[in-house]
């Protein structure tokens, strides 16, 4: 007995289309989030946080890389 009637095919197809549409939306959100994580103009990007975390562990957390380089080039007032 064939259980795949046209009505069943339409229901399954509708569920697949809705599921794909939902996953496409979630994938778009994930890509936007990942894009912001590596965006060079974002001060909260993963490379900035990692570099400053490493710098803080080397210098005992006294400043960021940028502020320390600025102070080194211009002298501390």
C-alpha positions as CSV (number, residue, x, y, z in Angstrom):
1,X,0.0,0.0,0.0
2,X,1.4,3.4,-1.0
3,X,1.2,5.8,1.9
4,X,2.7,8.8,-0.1
5,X,-0.5,10.4,-1.3
6,X,-0.3,13.9,-2.9
7,X,-1.6,15.3,0.4
8,X,1.3,13.6,2.3
9,X,3.8,14.8,-0.2
10,X,2.6,18.4,0.1
11,X,2.7,18.3,3.9
12,X,6.2,16.8,4.0
13,X,7.3,19.3,1.4
14,X,5.8,22.2,3.4
15,X,7.6,21.1,6.6
16,X,10.9,20.8,4.7
17,X,10.5,24.3,3.2
18,X,9.6,25.8,6.6
19,X,12.6,24.0,8.2
20,X,15.0,25.2,5.5
21,X,13.6,28.8,5.8
22,X,14.1,28.7,9.6
23,X,17.7,27.3,9.3
24,X,18.5,29.9,6.7
25,X,17.5,32.7,9.1
26,X,19.6,31.1,11.9
27,X,22.6,30.7,9.6
28,X,22.3,34.4,8.6
29,X,22.3,35.4,12.3
30,X,25.3,33.2,13.0
31,X,27.2,34.7,10.0
32,X,26.5,38.2,11.2
33,X,27.7,37.4,14.7
34,X,30.8,35.7,13.3
35,X,31.4,38.7,11.0
36,X,31.3,41.1,14.0
37,X,33.7,38.8,15.9
38,X,36.4,39.5,13.3
39,X,35.4,43.0,12.2
40,X,38.5,45.2,12.6
41,X,36.4,48.3,13.4
42,X,34.7,46.6,16.3
43,X,36.5,47.1,19.6
44,X,35.0,43.9,21.0
45,X,36.3,41.6,18.2
46,X,38.0,38.4,19.1
47,X,41.5,39.4,17.8
48,X,41.5,42.6,19.8
49,X,40.4,40.8,23.0
50,X,42.9,38.0,22.5
51,X,45.8,40.4,21.8
52,X,45.0,42.6,24.8
53,X,44.5,39.6,27.0
54,X,47.9,38.3,26.1
55,X,49.4,41.7,26.6
56,X,47.8,42.1,30.0
57,X,49.2,38.7,31.0
58,X,52.7,39.8,30.0
59,X,52.5,43.3,31.6
60,X,50.4,42.4,34.6
61,X,47.4,44.2,33.2
62,X,48.8,47.8,33.4
63,X,47.4,48.9,30.0
64,X,46.4,47.9,26.5
65,X,48.8,47.5,23.6
66,X,47.7,50.8,22.1
67,X,48.0,52.8,25.2
68,X,51.4,51.3,26.1
69,X,52.8,52.0,22.6
70,X,51.5,55.6,22.7
71,X,53.1,56.1,26.1
72,X,56.4,54.6,24.9
73,X,56.4,56.9,21.8
74,X,55.2,60.1,23.5
75,X,56.5,59.6,27.0
76,X,54.3,59.5,30.1
77,X,53.2,62.9,31.3
